[in-house]
């Protein structure tokens, strides 16, 4: 795979992140999708692996030695856009300890907390998981710890497999591009890059039908910053299969579909930004592909990345949609801001190079929490966009109904499976679980409780009537 470094549109041959810009043998790259959206996306995906015009990193010994005089920040960054200055607000020791004790108490009775006190778990995730406990919390929230415990020795077994050469070659060339200013990945061939290779290779063996996608590398790297390779692998599996299914598969249907959902939600939440992007014909996949596929790990200041991931593991893809909508609202949501953006080029530059000083952690999190974009709203919009897709492009290969909205849906799915295997009836939080329907299977919170669920119940009725006419 040739070095990928620019943001300019690529040749049509690069139709998805699995491919390469040079033309390898037909067997070495997935067939590119024929839709206009997919060809537009190809240039955006190049940015997932580009660092600079020369494709350089800080990985050589001389460069590492040159940076050694500068101390890392508290997250391990030596420099770069995600380096955090020391002026950040610090949490008092007694407050941090109190939060840790609350989380340790939850760890001791995790299933009961999810079943009976999920709103409290969600609130604590929104406040931010203590850094000392983040690794364990992410594993419990994603249910990857159970996968790890149920598959002893599986990761080592996958490592011993030879793997497909076409994927291994691309993975190897991508290693030095992942967070090159972080102490864990700065040295070429260092332990961070070695573990990253192990995880990404193991996934190609675990899911040979999917192989490797360049956007998986930064996601796996973030996990590795917090936990050992085997734990990070199973966490990556849950992200790929439960939280964002289809995002990293050939064809890119899932991310294209979510792009349409995202743009429709933007019309509801920030009409001014919607009209501006519509005016200059800026397709959502041109800017939201890296945001969504990398879960903002390459976009936001690092303190914000961690807060977003805390909420994402708890509440699911809803958080990813909300973050993207908040960013567009902040950058394109006023007349003054749009006055500076007179065309497509200026707008794309703003969206692809978000200045860290534009984003304050506390304001961003509060905006994310308060944005009225719910799981039910996303699923209803999904059904609309699927219908439009089928009418204009034919049947989807990707099945959007497989997505689970965060930790409670994942645990609900686990409990349902356990009940079915034991031959019993299943209920969750005292309410019968509705039978899976198209696009709704396992998608929302089953108990019709809470203000958020109550508001959405009223809005669903017209759509049910439409649905009957449609079928």
C-alpha positions in Angstrom: 0.0 0.0 0.0 1.5 3.3 -1.0 1.9 6.2 1.5 -1.4 8.0 1.9 -1.0 11.6 3.0 -3.2 14.2 1.3 -6.8 15.2 1.7 -7.5 15.6 -2.0 -9.9 13.2 -3.7 -8.3 9.9 -4.6 -8.6 7.9 -7.8 -11.9 5.9 -8.2 -10.0 2.7 -7.5 -10.0 3.5 -3.8 -13.6 2.9 -3.0 -13.3 1.9 0.7 -10.8 1.9 3.5 -9.8 -1.7 2.9 -8.3 -0.8 -0.5 -5.0 0.8 -1.5 -4.3 3.8 -3.8 -2.0 1.8 -6.0 -3.6 -0.9 -8.1 -2.9 -4.3 -6.5 -4.1 -7.6 -8.0 -7.9 -7.8 -8.0 -7.9 -10.3 -5.1 -6.1 -7.9 -2.8 -8.8 -5.3 -2.6 -12.5 -5.3 -2.1 -14.8 -4.3 -5.0 -15.5 -0.6 -4.8 -19.1 0.4 -4.3 -20.6 2.1 -7.3 -22.6 4.8 -5.6 -21.6 8.4 -5.8 -21.4 8.6 -2.1 -18.8 5.9 -1.9 -16.6 7.6 -4.5 -16.9 10.9 -2.6 -15.8 9.1 0.5 -12.6 7.7 -0.8 -10.7 11.0 -0.5 -11.9 11.4 3.0 -10.7 7.9 4.0 -7.2 8.7 2.9 -6.9 11.1 5.8 -7.2 8.2 8.2 -3.7 7.2 7.5 -1.9 10.4 6.5 0.3 12.4 8.7 2.1 14.8 6.5 3.1 15.4 2.9 6.1 13.0 3.3 4.1 10.5 5.4 6.6 11.0 8.2 6.1 10.3 11.9 8.1 11.0 15.0 9.2 7.4 15.0 13.0 7.7 14.4 15.5 7.6 17.2 16.7 11.1 16.5 13.3 12.5 16.6 12.4 10.7 19.8 15.6 12.0 21.4 14.8 15.5 20.2 11.4 15.3 21.9 12.8 13.7 25.1 13.5 17.1 26.6 9.8 17.9 26.6 7.7 16.2 29.2 4.7 14.3 28.2 1.3 15.6 29.2 -0.9 13.7 31.7 -2.3 11.5 28.8 1.2 10.6 27.4 1.3 13.0 24.4 4.7 14.5 23.6 3.3 17.1 21.3 0.9 17.5 18.3 -2.7 18.8 18.2 -3.9 16.6 21.0 -1.1 17.6 23.5 -2.8 19.1 26.6 -1.3 22.1 28.4 -0.9 21.9 32.1 -3.4 24.7 32.7 -6.3 22.2 32.7 -8.6 22.1 35.7 -7.5 19.4 38.1 -9.9 17.4 40.3 -9.2 17.5 44.0 -7.8 14.3 45.4 -10.6 13.7 47.8 -13.2 14.2 45.1 -11.3 11.8 42.8 -11.1 9.2 45.5 -14.8 9.5 46.3 -15.7 8.9 42.6 -13.4 5.9 42.5 -15.1 4.4 45.5 -18.5 4.8 43.9 -17.3 3.1 40.7 -15.7 0.2 42.7 -19.0 -0.3 44.5 -20.7 -0.6 41.1 -18.1 -3.0 39.8 -18.9 -5.3 42.7 -22.6 -5.6 41.6 -22.4 -4.7 38.0 -25.4 -6.6 36.6 -27.7 -5.3 39.4 -26.6 -1.7 38.7 -27.3 -2.1 35.0 -30.7 -3.7 35.6 -32.0 -1.6 38.4 -30.0 1.6 38.5 -28.9 2.3 34.9 -29.8 6.0 35.1 -27.2 6.4 37.8 -24.6 4.5 35.8 -25.3 6.8 32.8 -25.0 9.9 35.0 -21.7 8.8 36.3 -20.4 8.0 32.8 -21.5 11.5 31.7 -19.6 13.0 34.6 -16.5 11.1 33.4 -15.1 7.8 34.5 -12.1 8.0 36.9 -8.9 7.6 34.8 -7.6 4.9 37.2 -10.7 2.8 36.5 -11.5 3.6 32.9 -10.1 0.4 31.5 -12.2 -1.9 33.6 -15.3 0.4 33.2 -15.0 0.3 29.4 -14.7 -3.5 29.5 -17.8 -3.9 31.7 -19.9 -1.4 29.8 -19.1 -3.0 26.4 -19.4 -6.6 27.9 -16.0 -7.4 26.4 -14.8 -8.7 29.8 -17.4 -11.5 29.5 -16.1 -12.3 26.0 -12.6 -12.4 27.3 -13.5 -14.7 30.2 -15.5 -17.0 27.8 -12.6 -17.3 25.3 -9.5 -18.2 27.3 -6.5 -18.6 25.0 -8.5 -17.5 21.9 -6.4 -14.3 21.3 -3.1 -16.2 21.4 -4.7 -18.8 19.1 -5.6 -16.0 16.6 -2.1 -14.6 16.9 -0.5 -17.9 15.9 -2.5 -18.0 12.7 -0.7 -16.9 9.6 -3.2 -14.3 8.5 -3.7 -13.0 5.0 -0.7 -11.3 3.5 -2.7 -8.5 1.9 -4.0 -7.3 5.3 -0.8 -7.8 7.1 1.1 -5.6 4.6 -1.4 -2.7 4.9 -1.5 -3.0 8.7 2.3 -2.9 9.0 2.4 0.3 6.9 -0.3 1.9 9.0 1.3 1.3 12.4 3.5 4.4 12.6 0.7 6.7 11.6 -1.4 6.1 14.7 -0.9 8.8 17.3 2.8 9.3 16.4 3.1 12.0 19.2 2.0 9.6 21.9 4.7 8.0 24.0 3.3 4.6 23.5 3.4 4.7 19.7 6.2 7.2 19.0 9.0 4.6 18.5 8.9 2.6 15.3 8.8 -1.1 16.3 8.1 -0.2 19.9 5.9 -2.1 22.2 2.8 0.0 21.4 3.2 -0.6 17.6 3.8 -4.3 18.2 0.7 -4.7 20.3 -1.3 -2.7 17.8 -0.2 -5.1 15.0 -1.1 -8.1 17.2 -4.7 -6.8 17.7 -5.3 -5.7 14.1 -3.9 -9.0 12.7 -6.0 -11.0 15.2 -9.1 -9.3 14.1 -8.5 -10.1 10.4 -8.2 -13.8 11.4 -11.2 -13.6 13.8 -13.4 -12.0 11.0 -11.8 -12.9 7.7 -15.0 -11.8 5.9 -14.3 -8.2 7.1 -10.5 -8.2 7.1 -8.9 -4.9 8.0 -10.1 -1.3 7.8 -7.7 1.6 8.3 -10.2 3.3 10.6 -9.9 0.4 13.1 -6.3 1.3 13.8 -6.8 4.5 15.8 -9.7 2.9 17.6 -7.5 0.0 18.6 -4.7 2.4 19.6 -7.0 4.3 22.0 -8.0 1.0 23.6 -4.3 0.0 23.9 -3.6 3.3 25.7 -5.8 2.0 28.5 -5.5 -1.8 28.6 -3.4 -4.8 27.6 -3.6 -6.2 24.0 -5.9 -9.1 24.8 -8.4 -6.9 26.6 -8.2 -4.3 23.9 -8.9 -6.9 21.2 -12.2 -8.0 22.8 -13.2 -4.4 23.3 -12.5 -3.8 19.6 -14.7 -6.8 18.7 -17.6 -5.3 20.7 -17.2 -1.9 19.0 -17.1 -3.5 15.5 -20.0 -6.0 16.1 -22.3 -4.4 18.6 -21.8 -0.6 18.7 -20.9 0.2 15.0 -21.7 -3.0 13.0 -20.9 -2.7 9.3 -18.7 0.4 9.8 -15.5 -1.4 9.0 -16.8 -3.8 6.4 -16.2 -3.6 2.6 -18.8 -1.5 0.8 -19.2 1.2 3.4 -23.0 0.9 3.4 -23.3 1.4 7.1 -21.4 4.7 7.2 -23.2 6.0 4.1 -26.6 5.2 5.7 -25.6 6.8 8.9 -24.4 9.8 6.9 -28.0 10.2 5.5 -29.4 9.8 9.0 -27.0 12.3 10.3 -27.8 14.9 7.7 -31.5 14.5 8.3 -31.0 15.0 12.1 -29.0 18.1 11.3 -32.0 19.6 9.6 -33.9 19.2 12.8 -31.2 20.4 15.2 -29.4 23.1 13.3 -31.3 24.3 10.2 -28.7 27.0 9.5 -25.8 24.5 9.3 -28.0 22.2 7.2 -28.8 24.9 4.7 -25.2 26.0 4.4 -23.9 22.4 3.7 -26.8 21.8 1.3 -26.1 25.1 -0.6 -22.5 24.0 -1.3 -23.4 20.4 -1.9 -21.1 19.2 0.8 -22.0 15.5 1.3 -22.0 14.4 5.0 -19.5 11.6 4.2 -16.9 14.1 3.3 -16.5 15.3 6.9 -18.3 12.8 9.2 -16.5 9.6 8.0 -13.4 10.1 10.1 -15.5 11.5 13.0 -17.7 8.5 13.2 -15.4 5.6 12.2 -12.7 6.8 14.6 -15.2 7.8 17.3 -13.7 11.3 17.2 -10.3 10.0 18.5 -8.4 12.0 15.8 -10.7 15.1 16.0 -11.1 16.4 19.5 -8.8 17.5 22.3 -7.8 14.4 24.3 -9.8 15.2 27.4 -12.9 15.5 25.2 -12.1 12.2 23.4 -12.1 10.4 26.8 -15.3 12.0 27.9 -17.0 11.1 24.6 -15.8 7.5 24.8 -17.1 7.2 28.4 -20.5 8.2 27.2 -20.3 6.2 24.0 -19.6 2.9 25.8 -22.6 3.6 28.0 -25.1 5.0 25.6 -24.0 3.8 22.2 -24.0 5.4 18.8 -26.4 8.1 19.9 -23.5 9.8 21.4 -21.5 9.8 18.2 -24.4 11.4 16.3 -24.8 14.0 19.1 -21.1 14.9 19.1 -21.2 15.4 15.3 -24.3 17.6 15.5 -22.9 19.7 18.3 -19.7 20.3 16.3 -21.6 21.4 13.3 -23.7 23.7 15.4 -20.7 25.2 17.0 -18.9 25.8 13.7 -21.8 26.6 11.3 -24.6 27.6 13.6 -24.5 31.4 13.5 -24.5 34.1 10.8 -21.1 35.4 12.1 -19.5 32.0 11.7 -20.9 31.5 8.2 -19.7 34.9 7.1 -16.2 33.5 7.2 -17.1 30.5 5.1 -18.0 31.7 1.6 -17.6 28.5 -0.3 -17.1 24.7 -0.2 -13.3 24.9 0.2 -13.4 27.2 3.3 -16.2 25.1 4.8 -14.3 21.8 4.3 -11.1 23.3 5.8 -13.0 24.3 8.9 -14.6 20.9 9.3 -11.4 19.0 8.7 -9.2 21.1 10.9 -11.2 21.9 14.0 -9.1 24.2 16.2 -8.7 22.7 19.7 -9.2 26.1 21.3 -12.7 26.2 19.8 -13.8 23.2 21.9 -14.1 23.4 25.7 -14.7 20.1 27.4 -17.4 21.2 29.9 -19.4 23.1 27.2 -19.1 20.2 24.7 -20.3 17.6 27.2 -23.2 19.7 28.3 -24.3 20.3 24.7 -24.0 16.6 24.0 -26.2 15.7 27.0 -28.8 18.3 26.3 -29.3 17.6 22.5 -32.7 16.0 22.0 -31.5 13.2 19.7 -32.7 9.8 21.2 -32.2 6.2 20.2 -35.9 6.0 19.1 -35.4 9.1 16.9 -32.3 7.6 15.3 -34.1 4.3 14.6 -37.1 6.0 13.1 -34.9 8.1 10.8 -33.0 4.9 10.0 -36.2 3.2 8.8 -37.0 6.2 6.6 -33.5 6.3 5.1 -33.5 2.5 4.5 -36.7 2.9 2.6 -35.2 5.6 0.4 -32.1 3.6 -0.1 -34.0 0.6 -1.3 -36.1 2.7 -3.6 -33.1 4.4 -5.2 -30.3 1.8 -4.9 -31.8 -1.6 -4.2 -31.4 -3.9 -1.3 -28.8 -3.3 1.5 -26.1 -5.8 2.1 -25.7 -4.3 5.6 -28.4 -5.0 8.1 -28.8 -1.9 10.3 -31.0 -3.6 12.8 -28.0 -5.4 14.3 -26.9 -2.2 16.1 -27.2 -2.2 19.9 -27.5 1.2 21.6 -25.1 1.0 24.5 -24.5 -1.1 27.5 -28.1 -1.7 28.6 -29.1 -3.0 25.1 -26.0 -5.2 25.2 -26.9 -6.6 28.6 -30.6 -7.0 27.5 -29.4 -9.0 24.5 -27.2 -11.2 26.8 -30.1 -11.8 29.2 -32.5 -12.6 26.3 -30.0 -15.1 24.9 -29.6 -16.7 28.4 -33.4 -16.9 28.8 -33.9 -18.5 25.4 -31.2 -21.1 25.9 -32.8 -22.1 29.2 -36.3 -22.2 27.7 -37.8 -19.5 30.0 -39.7 -16.3 29.1 -37.7 -13.1 29.1 -38.5 -9.8 30.7 -36.3 -6.8 31.5 -36.9 -4.1 34.1 -40.3 -5.6 34.7 -41.6 -5.0 31.2 -41.9 -7.7 28.4 -39.5 -7.2 25.6 -41.2 -6.5 22.3 -40.4 -9.0 19.6 -37.7 -7.9 17.2 -39.0 -6.0 14.2 -37.2 -4.6 11.1 -34.6 -2.1 12.3 -35.9 -2.2 15.8 -34.4 -5.5 16.9 -32.6 -4.9 20.2 -32.3 -1.2 19.4 -33.9 0.8 22.1 -34.4 0.7 25.9 -37.2 -1.9 26.4 -38.9 -0.6 29.5 -41.2 2.3 28.6 -40.0 4.4 31.5 -38.4 7.8 31.9 -39.1 11.2 30.5 -37.1 10.6 27.3 -39.0 7.4 26.4 -42.3 9.0 27.2 -41.7 11.9 24.8 -40.8 9.6 22.0 -43.9 7.4 22.5 -46.2 10.1 21.3 -44.1 10.9 18.3 -44.0 7.3 17.0 -47.8 7.0 16.3 -47.8 8.8 12.9 -44.8 6.8 11.7 -46.6 3.5 12.6 -49.5 4.6 10.4 -47.1 5.4 7.6 -45.4 2.1 8.1 -48.7 0.2 7.7 -49.5 2.0 4.4 -45.9 1.2 3.2 -46.3 -2.5 3.9 
